[in-house]
Amino acid sequence: MERTALITGASQGLGLALARRLAAEGWALAIDARRPDRLAAAADELRVLTRVAAIAGDITDPDHRLRLVTAARLLGPVRLVVNNASTLGASPLPALDTVDADVLRRTFDVNVVAPIALVQLLAPALEPGATIVNITSDAAVEAYPTWGGYGASKAALEHAGRVLAVEHPEWRVLTVDPGDMRTEMHQAAFPGEDIADRPAPEASVPGLMALIGDEHPSGRYTTEQIAFETSTARHVAAEQVAP
């Protein structure tokens, strides 16, 4: 069956790691990123495996979103949307009472407004059974010092996802926390610190793929939780068929 996935922020980190796995499984991909050089390199790699439309630009730009959605629809039926592009807002992270108002607006534009606007553009073409994945963080549900602007934006995205799931029960709207990862954005959150102990983004992909590929209903999940559940289920199944 022809399948197209649209992934924002897919030139590096989790977005690229997920794109690689989807490409290996035959999904056509529409991807974007702000840096054309990184996006071109990612697209060249992925085109070895599948059809790819790579549109460089800022996800907060309405014209860019329209080009991205148009490219995705030309590839085929869009069955998966991954709102992965995100911003911390500032580095080092400031206390909430010192965050510049323009930085806060930008954070909400990238992390909340743009994902909703992207889904609005895609909505007429999303068939029943389509899956929307909103990448979130534990900062959306935990009060961490200096994470207030970013955390508030992710909390807003999570609530928007819950509302979207109620308004469109024919879709699956999955809010997914991939946990700490060894990414450029995570390094920006901890400038000067060694984050080598954090898992690579690829470690979160099995949990994401399990969510995308099965029948988990709309809701909030962590990739660690899903990976554990999947591993346990496989172990139980193996024991049941063992002689």
HUGI-V227381 format. One record per residue. N is the residue number from 1. SS is DSSP state (helix for helix, strand for strand, loop for the rest). BURIAL is I if it has 9 or more other C-alpha atoms within 8 Angstrom, else O. D_CENTER is the distance of its C-alpha to the mean C-alpha in Angstrom with 1 decimal. Layout:
n=N ss=SS burial=BURIAL d_center=D_CENTER
n=N ss=SS burial=BURIAL d_center=D_CENTER
This chain:
n=1 ss=loop burial=O d_center=23.0
n=2 ss=loop burial=O d_center=21.3
n=3 ss=loop burial=I d_center=17.5
n=4 ss=strand burial=I d_center=15.1
n=5 ss=strand burial=I d_center=11.3
n=6 ss=strand burial=I d_center=9.8
n=7 ss=strand burial=I d_center=6.9
n=8 ss=loop burial=I d_center=6.9
n=9 ss=loop burial=I d_center=7.8
n=10 ss=loop burial=I d_center=8.8
n=11 ss=loop burial=I d_center=12.2
n=12 ss=loop burial=I d_center=11.8
n=13 ss=helix burial=I d_center=10.3
n=14 ss=helix burial=I d_center=7.5
n=15 ss=helix burial=I d_center=6.4
n=16 ss=helix burial=I d_center=10.1
n=17 ss=helix burial=I d_center=10.8
n=18 ss=helix burial=I d_center=8.8
n=19 ss=helix burial=I d_center=10.4
n=20 ss=helix burial=I d_center=13.6
n=21 ss=helix burial=I d_center=13.7
n=22 ss=helix burial=I d_center=13.0
n=23 ss=helix burial=I d_center=15.6
n=24 ss=helix burial=I d_center=18.0
n=25 ss=loop burial=O d_center=17.9
n=26 ss=loop burial=I d_center=18.9
n=27 ss=loop burial=I d_center=16.0
n=28 ss=strand burial=I d_center=16.5
n=29 ss=strand burial=I d_center=13.7
n=30 ss=strand burial=I d_center=13.2
n=31 ss=strand burial=I d_center=11.4
n=32 ss=strand burial=I d_center=11.8
n=33 ss=strand burial=I d_center=12.4
n=34 ss=loop burial=I d_center=15.2
n=35 ss=loop burial=O d_center=17.4
n=36 ss=helix burial=I d_center=19.2
n=37 ss=helix burial=O d_center=20.7
n=38 ss=helix burial=I d_center=17.6
n=39 ss=helix burial=I d_center=16.0
n=40 ss=helix burial=I d_center=19.3
n=41 ss=helix burial=I d_center=19.5
n=42 ss=helix burial=I d_center=16.2
n=43 ss=helix burial=I d_center=17.3
n=44 ss=helix burial=O d_center=20.8
n=45 ss=helix burial=O d_center=19.6
n=46 ss=helix burial=I d_center=17.5
n=47 ss=loop burial=I d_center=20.4
n=48 ss=loop burial=O d_center=22.6
n=49 ss=loop burial=I d_center=20.8
n=50 ss=loop burial=I d_center=19.7
n=51 ss=loop burial=I d_center=19.9
n=52 ss=strand burial=I d_center=17.5
n=53 ss=strand burial=I d_center=17.4
n=54 ss=strand burial=I d_center=16.2
n=55 ss=strand burial=I d_center=16.5
n=56 ss=strand burial=I d_center=16.8
n=57 ss=loop burial=I d_center=16.7
n=58 ss=loop burial=O d_center=15.4
n=59 ss=loop burial=I d_center=12.9
n=60 ss=loop burial=I d_center=15.4
n=61 ss=loop burial=O d_center=18.1
n=62 ss=helix burial=O d_center=19.1
n=63 ss=helix burial=O d_center=20.7
n=64 ss=helix burial=I d_center=17.8
n=65 ss=helix burial=I d_center=15.6
n=66 ss=helix burial=I d_center=18.6
n=67 ss=helix burial=I d_center=19.0
n=68 ss=helix burial=I d_center=15.5
n=69 ss=helix burial=I d_center=16.0
n=70 ss=helix burial=O d_center=19.5
n=71 ss=helix burial=I d_center=18.6
n=72 ss=helix burial=I d_center=16.1
n=73 ss=helix burial=I d_center=18.9
n=74 ss=helix burial=O d_center=21.5
n=75 ss=helix burial=I d_center=19.8
n=76 ss=loop burial=I d_center=20.3
n=77 ss=loop burial=I d_center=19.0
n=78 ss=strand burial=I d_center=15.3
n=79 ss=strand burial=I d_center=14.5
n=80 ss=strand burial=I d_center=10.7
n=81 ss=strand burial=I d_center=8.2
n=82 ss=strand burial=I d_center=4.4
n=83 ss=strand burial=I d_center=4.2
n=84 ss=loop burial=I d_center=2.7
n=85 ss=loop burial=I d_center=6.5
n=86 ss=loop burial=O d_center=8.5
n=87 ss=loop burial=I d_center=12.2
n=88 ss=loop burial=I d_center=14.5
n=89 ss=loop burial=I d_center=17.2
n=90 ss=loop burial=O d_center=20.0
n=91 ss=loop burial=I d_center=21.1
n=92 ss=loop burial=O d_center=22.9
n=93 ss=loop burial=I d_center=21.5
n=94 ss=loop burial=I d_center=24.4
n=95 ss=loop burial=I d_center=25.8
n=96 ss=helix burial=I d_center=24.9
n=97 ss=helix burial=O d_center=28.4
n=98 ss=helix burial=O d_center=28.3
n=99 ss=loop burial=I d_center=25.0
n=100 ss=loop burial=O d_center=25.9
n=101 ss=helix burial=O d_center=25.5
n=102 ss=helix burial=O d_center=24.1
n=103 ss=helix burial=I d_center=21.5
n=104 ss=helix burial=I d_center=20.5
n=105 ss=helix burial=O d_center=20.4
n=106 ss=helix burial=I d_center=18.2
n=107 ss=helix burial=I d_center=15.7
n=108 ss=helix burial=I d_center=15.7
n=109 ss=helix burial=I d_center=15.7
n=110 ss=helix burial=I d_center=12.4
n=111 ss=helix burial=I d_center=10.6
n=112 ss=helix burial=I d_center=12.3
n=113 ss=helix burial=I d_center=14.6
n=114 ss=helix burial=I d_center=12.6
n=115 ss=helix burial=I d_center=9.9
n=116 ss=helix burial=I d_center=13.0
n=117 ss=helix burial=O d_center=15.0
n=118 ss=helix burial=I d_center=12.8
n=119 ss=helix burial=O d_center=13.1
n=120 ss=helix burial=O d_center=16.7
n=121 ss=helix burial=I d_center=17.4
n=122 ss=helix burial=I d_center=16.0
n=123 ss=helix burial=O d_center=17.6
n=124 ss=helix burial=O d_center=21.0
n=125 ss=helix burial=O d_center=19.7
n=126 ss=loop burial=I d_center=17.5
n=127 ss=loop burial=O d_center=19.8
n=128 ss=loop burial=O d_center=20.4
n=129 ss=loop burial=O d_center=18.2
n=130 ss=loop burial=I d_center=15.1
n=131 ss=strand burial=I d_center=11.8
n=132 ss=strand burial=I d_center=9.1
n=133 ss=strand burial=I d_center=6.0
n=134 ss=strand burial=I d_center=5.3
n=135 ss=strand burial=I d_center=4.1
n=136 ss=strand burial=I d_center=7.8
n=137 ss=loop burial=I d_center=10.7
n=138 ss=helix burial=I d_center=14.3
n=139 ss=helix burial=I d_center=15.5
n=140 ss=helix burial=I d_center=14.8
n=141 ss=loop burial=O d_center=17.5
n=142 ss=loop burial=O d_center=19.7
n=143 ss=loop burial=I d_center=21.9
n=144 ss=loop burial=O d_center=21.7
n=145 ss=loop burial=O d_center=24.1
n=146 ss=loop burial=I d_center=22.7
n=147 ss=loop burial=I d_center=19.2
n=148 ss=helix burial=I d_center=20.3
n=149 ss=helix burial=I d_center=18.8
n=150 ss=helix burial=I d_center=15.2
n=151 ss=helix burial=I d_center=15.6
n=152 ss=helix burial=I d_center=17.2
n=153 ss=helix burial=I d_center=14.4
n=154 ss=helix burial=I d_center=11.9
n=155 ss=helix burial=I d_center=14.7
n=156 ss=helix burial=I d_center=15.2
n=157 ss=helix burial=I d_center=11.7
n=158 ss=helix burial=I d_center=12.4
n=159 ss=helix burial=O d_center=15.7
n=160 ss=helix burial=I d_center=14.8
n=161 ss=helix burial=I d_center=12.7
n=162 ss=helix burial=I d_center=15.9
n=163 ss=helix burial=O d_center=18.1
n=164 ss=helix burial=I d_center=16.3
n=165 ss=helix burial=I d_center=16.7
n=166 ss=helix burial=O d_center=20.3
n=167 ss=helix burial=O d_center=20.9
n=168 ss=loop burial=O d_center=19.5
n=169 ss=loop burial=O d_center=20.3
n=170 ss=loop burial=O d_center=20.3
n=171 ss=loop burial=I d_center=16.4
n=172 ss=strand burial=I d_center=14.3
n=173 ss=strand burial=I d_center=11.9
n=174 ss=strand burial=I d_center=10.0
n=175 ss=strand burial=I d_center=9.0
n=176 ss=strand burial=I d_center=7.8
n=177 ss=strand burial=I d_center=9.2
n=178 ss=loop burial=I d_center=9.1
n=179 ss=loop burial=I d_center=12.2
n=180 ss=loop burial=O d_center=13.9
n=181 ss=loop burial=I d_center=13.2
n=182 ss=loop burial=I d_center=15.5
n=183 ss=loop burial=I d_center=13.6
n=184 ss=helix burial=O d_center=15.1
n=185 ss=helix burial=O d_center=13.5
n=186 ss=helix burial=I d_center=14.8
n=187 ss=helix burial=I d_center=18.0
n=188 ss=helix burial=I d_center=18.3
n=189 ss=helix burial=I d_center=18.2
n=190 ss=loop burial=O d_center=21.1
n=191 ss=loop burial=O d_center=23.1
n=192 ss=loop burial=O d_center=26.0
n=193 ss=loop burial=O d_center=24.9
n=194 ss=loop burial=O d_center=24.5
n=195 ss=loop burial=O d_center=21.1
n=196 ss=loop burial=O d_center=22.2
n=197 ss=loop burial=O d_center=22.2
n=198 ss=loop burial=O d_center=18.4
n=199 ss=loop burial=I d_center=16.8
n=200 ss=loop burial=I d_center=15.3
n=201 ss=loop burial=I d_center=11.6
n=202 ss=helix burial=I d_center=13.1
n=203 ss=helix burial=O d_center=14.4
n=204 ss=helix burial=I d_center=11.2
n=205 ss=helix burial=I d_center=10.8
n=206 ss=helix burial=I d_center=13.8
n=207 ss=helix burial=I d_center=12.6
n=208 ss=helix burial=I d_center=9.4
n=209 ss=helix burial=O d_center=11.9
n=210 ss=helix burial=I d_center=14.4
n=211 ss=helix burial=I d_center=12.5
n=212 ss=helix burial=O d_center=11.7
n=213 ss=helix burial=O d_center=15.3
n=214 ss=loop burial=O d_center=17.3
n=215 ss=loop burial=O d_center=18.5
n=216 ss=loop burial=O d_center=16.8
n=217 ss=loop burial=O d_center=17.2
n=218 ss=loop burial=I d_center=15.1
n=219 ss=strand burial=O d_center=14.6
n=220 ss=strand burial=O d_center=13.1
n=221 ss=strand burial=I d_center=12.7
n=222 ss=strand burial=I d_center=12.4
n=223 ss=helix burial=I d_center=11.9
n=224 ss=helix burial=I d_center=15.3
n=225 ss=helix burial=I d_center=16.9
n=226 ss=helix burial=I d_center=15.8
n=227 ss=helix burial=I d_center=16.8
n=228 ss=helix burial=O d_center=20.1
n=229 ss=helix burial=O d_center=20.8
n=230 ss=helix burial=I d_center=20.3
n=231 ss=helix burial=O d_center=22.5
n=232 ss=helix burial=O d_center=25.1
n=233 ss=helix burial=O d_center=25.3
n=234 ss=helix burial=O d_center=26.0
n=235 ss=helix burial=O d_center=28.6
n=236 ss=helix burial=O d_center=30.3
n=237 ss=helix burial=O d_center=30.4
n=238 ss=helix burial=O d_center=31.9
n=239 ss=helix burial=O d_center=34.5
n=240 ss=helix burial=O d_center=35.5
n=241 ss=helix burial=O d_center=36.2
n=242 ss=loop burial=O d_center=37.9
n=243 ss=loop burial=O d_center=41.7
